[in-house]
């Protein structure tokens, strides 16, 4: 790998204090290209950087007898036969995305699906958690020379290490997303501090977070912990039944997510300084030394004669010990902001 940062379209993934939002449309289009177009438009209006779909070729992906998942009410194989988009559909959706100004991503769930997506000119591949350990397929996909964004749900460090080591030695841009593949996850299982561990452990990878929680809180926290990508499932209507209903936010929530992430990333600097807009406030908010009693000329200043009050335009209160033992050069009225000229130095 030449650099931890990489580019998808015009977006520099991994740039300091920058976090991009992936709206995961998954199969919430239910096979309708018109619904998919509407999701693209709404994702763009909400401010997302990417909208991501899924490309399924069921017979390349699974056996018909694959076990039923607890977030489906019918066998996944049957659901995909009814609701999957064709590669021609994906090509049209990709073109529409770039027409309206949002980047298109897609997850291939088989090597055959990846080959088809590559043929329509996708800019990158998003790999789901279920394929994270499928190194033979990942190596083949990496040969296309395009960025790989890989979720790490259902995996331990040993498994992630194996995939990372297999891919990081190849000249392919790589991002690993912290993820918990529960629908939705228990908050105790999310373990957001894994993001910090992954940033140290996988130095050649950009680290992000794929969030399956039903709200926005853990996504915001992931950004604060340094996630460079946030992936969040979206749906036009949260009341619409489907396999991802319990983890999908609507596009109003997506707009709030994007707005919050922009504000958080703007606030993530590490420079501690007196900022220009603080200068005027510090003049009245800081404390200066004032006289607590009348102090006649020639009096030696004792600690009971002075204390601190606003504004901060006089002798700063932290200099109080420097005044003790000095002699008053004039009569100093009670409750007066003191200056160095009031003292014989």
N, C-alpha and C positions, 0 to 999 in steps of 0.2 A: 504494500500500500504506500502510495506516495504522500498522502496527507490524510489526517483525520477528517478534515472538511471535504465535502464533495458537493457537486452541483446537480440539481434536478431542474431542468428548464432554466429559469433565471434565478433560482433560489439556492443560496449557499447554506447547505445543511451542516450544522455544527458550528456556525459562526458564534462568537461570544455574545451572550445576552440576546440571542435570537431563538425563538421557538415557533415552529410552524405547526399548523393545525390540519390534521387529516380527518375529513368527514367520511366515516366508514358507512357507505350506503348498503353494504353487504347484499342481501337479497330482498331488501325491503321494497324493491320495485315490483316484486312478485311476477316477474316475467314481462312487465309492460315497459317498452322503451319510452313511451310517453311519460310514464311515471318517473322513469330514470332521468329523462330530460328535466322534469320539474324539480327533482332532487338536486341536479346540477345547478339549476338557476337559483334555488333557495340557498344552497351552500355558498354560492358566489355572493349573494346578497348579504348573507350572514358574516362574510369576511374570511371564510376558510381559505387556506392556501391550496389544498388538494381535496378532491373528492375521489374516493376509492370504491371500486366495484369488485366483484368476484367472478372469475371465469371457471365454470364447471363443465367438465366433460364426464358425466357420471360414470360411464363404464371404464374410463381411464383412471378414475379417482378411487373407486371403492367397489367392493362386492355388494350385490343387492342385499345380501344377508347381514350387512354391517349392523351392529347393535343400535338400538334406539337410544338417543341421548335424552336426558331429562329436560332439556329446553326445547324439545320437539314433541308434537303430538301425533306425528306420523313418521315412518321411516325416512331418514334423510335422502336415501336414494330416490324414493318416490317423489319427495318434495322437489328435488333438483330436476328430475325429469320434467316436472310441470312448470318450474319457475326459472330455469336457467336462461340466460341470454346467449345468443349465438355470437360467434366472433364477428360477424357482420354488424350485429347490434353494437358490440363493443367499439368497433371502428367508427360507427356513426356517433356514439356517445363521446368518444375521445375527440373527434372533430368538433362536436358541439361545445365541449368544455373549452377548447382553445379559442373557439369563436367568441365565447362570452368572457374569457379571461380567467379561467380557473384551471389548474393543472389536473390531469387525469392520472390516476394510479389504478392498478388492478392486481388482485391476488390470483395467481394460477394455482390450482389444486392438483396439478399433475404436470409432468414434463410436457405432455402433448399440449396442454393448455398454455404453458409458457412459450412453446414454439409458436403457437398461433398468435399469442400476444406480441411476441417479438416481430412477427411478420407485419403487424399493423403499426409498428414503430413506437411502442411504449418507451417512456423515458427511464423507467425504473421498475423493479419488481418488488411488491410487498409480499412477504412470505408469512403465512399463518403459523401459529404455534404448533399445530398438528404436523407440519412439515419441517419443523426446526431441526429434528434429528435425522431427517432423510438426506444424509450427506451425498449419496450418489446423485440424487436429483438436483440438490443445491449446487454441486460442482458443475453439472451440466448447464444449469441456468447461468452460473457465473461466467461461463465461456462466452456469453453474449456481450460481456464487458459493460454491463449496465449496473447501477447501484442496486444493492439488495438491502431491504429493510425487513428485519426478521423479528417477529414476536417470540417471546421466550416463556409463555405460559406452560404449565404442566411439567416444567423441567427443573433439574437441579444444576448446580454449578459444574459438576463433572460433564453433564451432557452439553451445557452451553460451551464449556471449554473445548470440547471435541469439535463442535461446529465452528466455533471461532478460529481455532487453530487450523482447521481445514481450509477456511476461506481467507483468513487474514494473510496467508502466505501467497495468495493469488492477487493479481493487480485488479481487484474489484472493490469499489467503494462499499462500505459496510456500515449499517446501523443496526443495533440491537435494542429492542424495546422491552423494558420491564413489563410483565403482564401476569395476570392471574386468570386462568381460563375457567372461571366460575360465572354463572349467568343468573343473577348478579353475584359478585363475590362478597363474602363476609369481610367487613372492614379490617378485622384482625388478621386476615389472610393477605392483605394487599402489600404490607411491608414496604412502604415507599422508600425507606432508607437503603433498600437494595440498589436504588438508582445511584447513590453515592459509591457503593461498593463496585458496581459495574463500571463506573467511570474510571476507577483506579485499576480494576482488573483487566478491562478490555481496552487498552490504550489506543489501539488502532481502529476503534469503532466509535461512531457517534451514538450516544445513549439517549433513548427516549422512553415514552411510557404509553402503552396501549391500555386504555381504561374501560373496564366493563362495569363500573359502578353506575347506578341509575341517576346520579346527580353530578355536580361539577367540582365538589370540594377536593377530591383526591387529585384531579387534574391540575387544579391551581397549585396544590402542594408539590406536585411533581415538577412543575415549572420552577418553583422556588428552590428545589433541590438540584436544578441544573438540567432537566430534560430538554432536549433540542427538538423533539417531535412529540406531539400529543395526538393520539388516534382515539376517536370517539364515535361510537355507533350513532347513526341518525335515522330518523323516520319522519315522514310527513305527518303522521297521526299516531301518537303513542297508544291510542285505543285500538288500533288495528292489530288483530292477532297475527302472530308470526314467531319464528324461532328466536328472533333477537329483540322481541318486544320489551322484555324485562330489563335490557341493558341499553336501550336506545333513548336518546334525547330528541326533542323536536327542534325545529330550526330557530325558534325563538331562544331556546336554551343554548343552541350553538352560537347564536349572536352574542349572548351574554358570556359564553366561554371565550370567544375570540377577544371580546372587549377586555375581559379580565386578564387574559394572558398578555395582551399588549401592555396593560398597565403594570403587571407584575414584572415583565421583562424590562420595562423602562426603569423600574425601581431596583434592579439587581446590581447596580454598580457597587464598587468596593472602595471608592475614593471618599475619605472623610475630610471635609473642608468646610469653611464658612462660605455658604453660597450667597450669591448676590441678593436674593430675595430675603435672606436672613439678616442682612446688615442693618436694615432699618429697625427690625424687631429687636435685635440684640441691644440697640441703643437704649430702649426703654425697659427691656426685660431683665438685663443683667443688673447686678447690685454694685453700688458704690458706697464709699465710707461717708457717713454723716455724723455730725455731733449729736450726742444724746442730751447734753446739758450746755449751758453757757460756759464757754472756756475763755477766761481773761487772758490778755496778752501776757507772755512770760510764763504761762503755766506749762508744766511738763505733762505731756499726754499720757494718761493711764487708760487701761482697757475699759473701765466703766464709763469713760467719756465719749466713746465712739461705738458705732455699730453699722450694719449694712442696710441700705434701702435702695429701691429703684429711684431714678433711672441709672443706667450704666455709663453715664457720660462723665463721671468724676474719677477719683482714684479707685481702681478696682478693689473689691472687697478682699480678694486674695492677698493684697498688699498690707492688710491690717497690722500685722506684726511689725512692719517697717515703720509704722507711725508711733508705736509705743516707745516712750522715752524721748521723743522729739519735743521741742519747745514751740509754743504758739507764737507766731510773729505778729499777731494782731488779735483783737477781740473776735471770738468766733461765736455767733449767736447759736442758740439751741436749734436743733433740727435743720442744720445747714449742710448742704453738699460741700465736702471739703476738697481743697486743692492743695497742691504742693507749695503754692505761694503762701498758704496759711501757716507754714512751718519754717523754723530756722533749720536749714539743712547743713 
